[in-house]
Amino acid sequence: MLIFTAKLNRKKLLAIAILAAFALGALILAAPDKEEAVFSSVKGLKTDQDRLEFIQSLGYEVDPQPLRSQQVVIPSQFDQTYEQYNELQKECGFDLEPYQGKTLSLYTYRATNYPGQQDVMIDLLIDKDRAAGGAVYSAALDGFMHGLRPAA
């Protein structure tokens, strides 16, 4: 049997407590954002039903049939508009830079439960079966656009 003893004084205890607090802080800062982790792992979006369930998991209700389904090419070089759009994506845990020059599928759904707004659309950008980005926006004259994040 092995017995280990140590004599700790106040200075050693304080040093250990500071190191533990520092390590805990570093761990918290290094941990990925929950939303980013959720979005970066969204796979299996092959069918309309899969996409509808993903949208519903964010708290949105949409018409079951997409208004639009098409292929879009993400530009190889982002202009200012695409840079701003990608910043919107990054706020929600997505990043379109790895998709530069690639063709993605774009699905547009009409939201039916966006508070206080009509004509709200939800776009999903899909690479094979994985969510690559998206946005929620209003087509109204005084409309808005925000990233694909959970409904408030």
Backbone bond lengths (Angstrom), bond angles and torsions (degrees), N, CA, C in turn:
res aa  C-N    CA-C-N  psi(-1)  N-CA   C-N-CA  omega(-1)  CA-C   N-CA-C  phi
1 M - - - 1.432 - - 1.514 108.22 -
2 L 1.349 115.05 137.17 1.455 121.10 -177.48 1.520 108.17 -110.62
3 I 1.290 116.22 129.27 1.461 121.85 179.10 1.519 107.75 -119.63
4 F 1.323 114.84 131.94 1.462 120.54 179.58 1.520 107.68 -119.54
5 T 1.296 115.71 128.60 1.463 120.04 177.63 1.516 108.46 -124.53
6 A 1.301 114.87 149.86 1.459 120.26 177.58 1.516 107.98 -145.42
7 K 1.278 114.19 143.87 1.453 119.44 177.30 1.523 107.25 -103.59
8 L 1.308 115.76 120.66 1.453 120.92 -178.62 1.521 109.45 -111.46
9 N 1.319 113.82 131.20 1.453 117.55 173.08 1.532 107.73 -104.69
10 R 1.305 117.42 -178.77 1.464 121.47 -175.70 1.530 111.80 -62.93
11 K 1.320 118.10 -37.86 1.458 121.22 -179.59 1.526 110.57 -63.60
12 K 1.324 117.36 -43.83 1.458 120.66 -179.99 1.532 110.62 -66.63
13 L 1.331 117.05 -41.73 1.466 120.05 178.09 1.523 111.09 -62.83
14 L 1.319 117.16 -41.53 1.458 121.17 179.13 1.528 110.30 -64.51
15 A 1.328 116.92 -42.41 1.458 121.09 178.82 1.534 110.80 -62.71
16 I 1.325 117.34 -42.23 1.464 121.57 178.52 1.528 110.26 -64.54
17 A 1.330 117.60 -42.28 1.460 121.65 179.60 1.526 110.70 -63.93
18 I 1.330 117.16 -41.17 1.467 120.55 179.27 1.526 110.32 -66.29
19 L 1.321 117.10 -43.35 1.466 120.55 178.01 1.532 111.54 -62.51
20 A 1.320 116.53 -41.01 1.464 120.32 178.96 1.529 110.59 -64.93
21 A 1.338 117.15 -42.74 1.467 120.69 178.28 1.526 110.54 -63.74
22 F 1.325 117.06 -41.37 1.456 121.39 178.31 1.531 110.78 -63.16
23 A 1.322 116.59 -44.52 1.464 120.89 179.78 1.534 110.61 -63.57
24 L 1.319 117.33 -41.58 1.457 121.27 178.53 1.529 110.72 -64.19
25 G 1.326 116.77 -43.26 1.464 120.92 177.72 1.518 111.74 -61.55
26 A 1.333 116.36 -43.26 1.463 120.17 178.65 1.519 110.65 -63.66
27 L 1.311 117.58 -39.06 1.459 121.71 178.93 1.526 111.14 -64.38
28 I 1.317 116.79 -42.17 1.464 121.16 179.44 1.519 110.51 -64.94
29 L 1.338 116.97 -43.65 1.461 120.42 -179.62 1.521 112.14 -68.35
30 A 1.307 117.00 -31.73 1.466 120.75 -178.31 1.520 112.38 -81.33
31 A 1.325 117.69 -20.16 1.466 120.74 -178.81 1.521 109.38 -66.93
32 P 1.333 118.95 138.19 1.455 120.95 179.45 1.515 111.14 -68.19
33 D 1.317 114.62 149.64 1.451 121.65 175.26 1.530 108.16 -59.40
34 K 1.339 117.89 138.89 1.467 120.71 -178.67 1.522 111.30 -56.24
35 E 1.339 115.62 -46.02 1.455 119.75 -177.85 1.517 110.37 -63.09
36 E 1.331 116.93 -43.86 1.455 120.39 179.63 1.520 110.35 -61.96
37 A 1.319 116.42 -42.50 1.460 119.40 -179.41 1.521 110.58 -64.06
38 V 1.333 116.71 -40.09 1.459 120.26 179.21 1.515 110.02 -63.28
39 F 1.346 117.60 -49.06 1.447 120.80 -176.14 1.516 112.52 -68.90
40 S 1.326 117.43 -36.50 1.458 118.56 -177.43 1.525 111.30 -69.34
41 S 1.325 117.39 -15.81 1.460 119.45 -177.91 1.530 112.61 -110.01
42 V 1.344 118.10 11.87 1.461 120.39 -178.98 1.520 109.08 -76.97
43 K 1.332 114.21 106.98 1.462 121.36 179.42 1.522 108.40 -129.31
44 G 1.304 116.13 174.42 1.460 120.56 176.13 1.509 113.18 79.36
45 L 1.336 117.92 28.08 1.462 121.38 -179.42 1.531 110.18 -98.57
46 K 1.326 116.11 58.78 1.458 121.33 -175.62 1.524 112.88 -84.32
47 T 1.325 117.04 -35.21 1.463 120.23 -173.14 1.524 110.80 -112.64
48 D 1.339 114.90 166.80 1.468 119.65 175.08 1.523 110.06 -57.41
49 Q 1.313 117.44 -41.09 1.468 121.02 -179.75 1.531 111.19 -61.38
50 D 1.320 117.03 -42.03 1.471 120.62 177.77 1.525 110.39 -60.52
51 R 1.325 116.36 -44.96 1.467 120.47 -178.94 1.522 110.90 -67.32
52 L 1.329 117.12 -39.76 1.469 120.33 177.76 1.531 110.87 -62.07
53 E 1.311 116.93 -42.62 1.465 120.35 179.30 1.530 111.30 -64.32
54 F 1.329 117.26 -38.27 1.457 120.69 177.04 1.526 110.32 -63.21
55 I 1.337 116.92 -47.03 1.465 120.63 179.13 1.526 110.40 -61.43
56 Q 1.325 117.18 -42.64 1.464 120.86 178.51 1.517 111.55 -64.18
57 S 1.332 117.47 -32.84 1.468 119.93 178.41 1.525 111.28 -65.48
58 L 1.324 116.94 -20.21 1.469 121.27 176.71 1.529 111.55 -87.80
59 G 1.329 117.19 -5.30 1.462 121.18 177.87 1.517 114.27 97.81
60 Y 1.308 117.58 7.97 1.465 121.09 179.62 1.519 110.34 -101.52
61 E 1.325 114.63 145.64 1.463 121.51 171.18 1.520 106.31 -110.50
62 V 1.309 116.71 136.81 1.459 121.18 -178.81 1.513 110.27 -135.57
63 D 1.344 115.22 160.75 1.455 119.56 170.37 1.522 107.50 -62.10
64 P 1.327 117.93 138.54 1.470 119.95 -173.46 1.531 114.79 -65.98
65 Q 1.314 117.93 -28.77 1.461 119.84 179.34 1.524 109.51 -93.45
66 P 1.328 117.58 129.28 1.462 118.36 177.61 1.533 110.73 -64.71
67 L 1.333 115.17 143.39 1.462 120.05 175.86 1.521 110.56 -69.79
68 R 1.328 114.61 -31.10 1.460 120.02 -176.02 1.521 108.37 -148.99
69 S 1.306 114.33 143.03 1.460 122.25 174.97 1.513 106.10 -142.54
70 Q 1.330 116.50 115.16 1.459 119.10 -176.67 1.522 110.91 -152.07
71 Q 1.312 115.19 167.84 1.457 121.67 176.32 1.526 107.83 -95.83
72 V 1.341 116.58 135.55 1.459 121.67 177.06 1.525 108.39 -128.63
73 V 1.317 115.33 145.61 1.456 120.95 177.71 1.525 107.90 -102.39
74 I 1.316 115.57 123.84 1.463 120.73 175.47 1.535 106.03 -77.67
75 P 1.337 117.07 126.91 1.470 118.80 -176.47 1.528 113.04 -59.47
76 S 1.333 115.65 147.94 1.468 121.08 177.13 1.520 111.07 -67.67
77 Q 1.318 116.09 -34.51 1.459 122.20 177.02 1.523 107.59 -120.33
78 F 1.326 116.98 127.95 1.456 120.71 179.76 1.528 109.99 -83.35
79 D 1.336 115.52 131.12 1.456 119.54 169.60 1.527 107.84 -85.62
80 Q 1.316 117.57 -174.94 1.467 120.79 -176.26 1.532 111.75 -61.16
81 T 1.321 116.67 -38.81 1.466 120.47 -179.84 1.528 110.65 -63.70
82 Y 1.322 116.53 -45.75 1.466 119.51 179.41 1.520 111.42 -68.27
83 E 1.328 117.84 -33.63 1.473 120.60 176.26 1.527 109.51 -60.81
84 Q 1.340 116.44 -44.86 1.469 120.55 179.04 1.529 110.59 -64.99
85 Y 1.333 116.41 -42.15 1.462 120.30 179.16 1.526 110.19 -63.39
86 N 1.331 116.94 -39.54 1.464 119.56 179.66 1.522 110.92 -69.17
87 E 1.326 118.35 -33.29 1.474 120.49 174.92 1.529 109.74 -61.46
88 L 1.325 115.92 -39.88 1.466 121.38 175.34 1.523 109.89 -59.80
89 Q 1.327 116.70 -41.63 1.468 121.17 178.74 1.527 110.89 -65.66
90 K 1.320 116.51 -43.42 1.462 120.80 -178.10 1.530 111.74 -63.21
91 E 1.340 116.99 -33.59 1.464 120.56 177.21 1.523 111.38 -60.94
92 C 1.319 116.50 -23.76 1.460 121.65 -176.89 1.531 113.04 -108.04
93 G 1.327 116.58 11.01 1.459 119.06 175.89 1.512 115.30 92.45
94 F 1.317 117.90 5.98 1.455 121.95 176.58 1.522 109.02 -104.46
95 D 1.320 117.13 170.03 1.457 122.87 173.93 1.519 107.00 -158.11
96 L 1.326 116.80 122.50 1.464 120.64 -177.98 1.523 113.23 -87.67
97 E 1.321 118.70 -8.13 1.469 120.49 -178.68 1.537 112.89 -56.84
98 P 1.334 119.58 -41.65 1.473 118.26 178.19 1.537 113.37 -64.60
99 Y 1.323 117.04 -15.40 1.463 121.43 -177.40 1.528 112.71 -100.16
100 Q 1.337 117.52 6.09 1.463 119.92 -179.71 1.528 109.86 -57.27
101 G 1.338 115.00 128.91 1.457 121.11 -179.69 1.519 114.03 83.17
102 K 1.329 117.63 -3.71 1.470 120.88 -178.71 1.532 110.83 -96.28
103 T 1.309 115.45 158.26 1.458 122.44 175.32 1.525 108.74 -97.65
104 L 1.329 115.90 127.44 1.462 122.34 178.77 1.523 108.92 -119.67
105 S 1.314 116.03 160.88 1.459 121.53 174.35 1.528 108.43 -92.49
106 L 1.336 115.45 134.46 1.460 121.67 178.13 1.522 108.28 -114.19
107 Y 1.322 116.04 124.73 1.459 122.50 176.74 1.520 107.96 -118.61
108 T 1.329 116.38 129.20 1.457 121.85 179.83 1.521 108.82 -116.41
109 Y 1.322 115.38 126.37 1.474 122.43 179.43 1.525 109.48 -118.93
110 R 1.332 116.27 150.60 1.463 121.21 174.78 1.526 108.36 -91.88
111 A 1.333 115.67 121.84 1.467 120.94 177.55 1.525 109.22 -76.02
112 T 1.326 115.68 139.30 1.465 120.10 -178.59 1.524 112.90 -111.91
113 N 1.338 117.54 -4.50 1.465 118.67 -176.34 1.531 113.43 -131.09
114 Y 1.342 117.81 25.33 1.463 118.32 -179.90 1.518 107.70 -76.15
115 P 1.337 117.90 124.33 1.464 121.24 -172.58 1.534 113.42 -62.11
116 G 1.328 114.69 125.62 1.458 121.45 173.47 1.518 115.27 70.94
117 Q 1.306 118.96 11.22 1.460 121.26 -177.19 1.523 110.57 -134.17
118 Q 1.315 114.50 148.65 1.453 121.25 171.47 1.521 107.45 -118.23
119 D 1.288 117.17 166.96 1.463 122.47 179.59 1.526 112.49 55.17
120 V 1.325 115.89 46.62 1.461 121.24 176.42 1.521 108.14 -100.14
121 M 1.317 115.16 133.06 1.454 121.66 -178.32 1.528 109.85 -115.96
122 I 1.311 115.02 153.45 1.463 121.72 175.66 1.524 107.03 -126.06
123 D 1.325 115.38 121.47 1.458 121.74 176.80 1.519 109.46 -101.21
124 L 1.324 116.07 138.42 1.463 122.62 171.25 1.523 108.27 -121.57
125 L 1.317 115.98 127.46 1.461 121.43 172.15 1.518 107.34 -100.74
126 I 1.317 116.08 124.26 1.462 121.34 -174.42 1.521 109.77 -122.49
127 D 1.323 115.78 132.14 1.456 122.32 171.99 1.521 106.64 -109.22
128 K 1.321 116.02 109.81 1.465 123.11 -173.76 1.519 108.77 58.63
129 D 1.340 119.07 -99.33 1.468 120.39 178.35 1.525 111.19 -123.99
130 R 1.325 117.29 19.01 1.464 121.85 -174.53 1.533 110.80 -117.91
131 A 1.335 116.69 136.74 1.459 121.12 176.69 1.524 109.14 -67.49
132 A 1.333 115.84 126.29 1.464 121.37 179.59 1.518 111.29 -108.51
133 G 1.328 117.62 -16.14 1.460 121.58 -179.02 1.505 109.81 169.44
134 G 1.308 114.77 -174.98 1.450 120.36 178.86 1.504 111.24 167.21
135 A 1.323 115.17 172.99 1.463 120.61 -179.62 1.516 109.68 -155.84
136 V 1.321 114.50 156.52 1.454 123.08 172.85 1.521 105.32 -118.22
137 Y 1.343 117.12 127.98 1.457 118.65 -175.22 1.518 111.29 -151.63
138 S 1.314 114.76 160.88 1.450 122.17 176.08 1.519 108.49 -109.25
139 A 1.315 115.30 135.96 1.458 120.46 178.75 1.526 111.36 -86.51
140 A 1.328 118.15 1.42 1.455 121.84 -179.10 1.531 110.48 -68.11
141 L 1.333 115.74 161.46 1.460 121.48 -178.89 1.527 111.49 -58.67
142 D 1.317 116.56 -39.37 1.478 120.84 177.81 1.528 110.16 -100.61
143 G 1.312 116.19 38.43 1.458 123.24 -172.19 1.515 114.87 -69.14
144 F 1.305 115.18 -174.61 1.455 123.59 -177.07 1.521 108.46 -145.17
145 M 1.311 115.29 168.60 1.454 121.85 172.38 1.511 107.35 -150.61
146 H 1.324 114.87 134.08 1.462 119.76 171.20 1.528 108.37 -141.76
147 G 1.294 114.19 166.76 1.456 119.77 -177.86 1.514 112.40 -67.18
148 L 1.274 115.13 171.17 1.457 123.56 -178.24 1.526 108.42 -81.05
149 R 1.308 114.94 83.31 1.460 120.78 -179.64 1.525 107.91 -125.28
150 P 1.329 115.91 164.30 1.472 118.35 -177.63 1.525 112.87 -56.94
151 A 1.323 115.27 145.33 1.460 121.21 177.96 1.515 109.58 -63.65
152 A 1.307 115.54 144.95 1.480 120.40 -179.19 1.505 111.17 -80.19
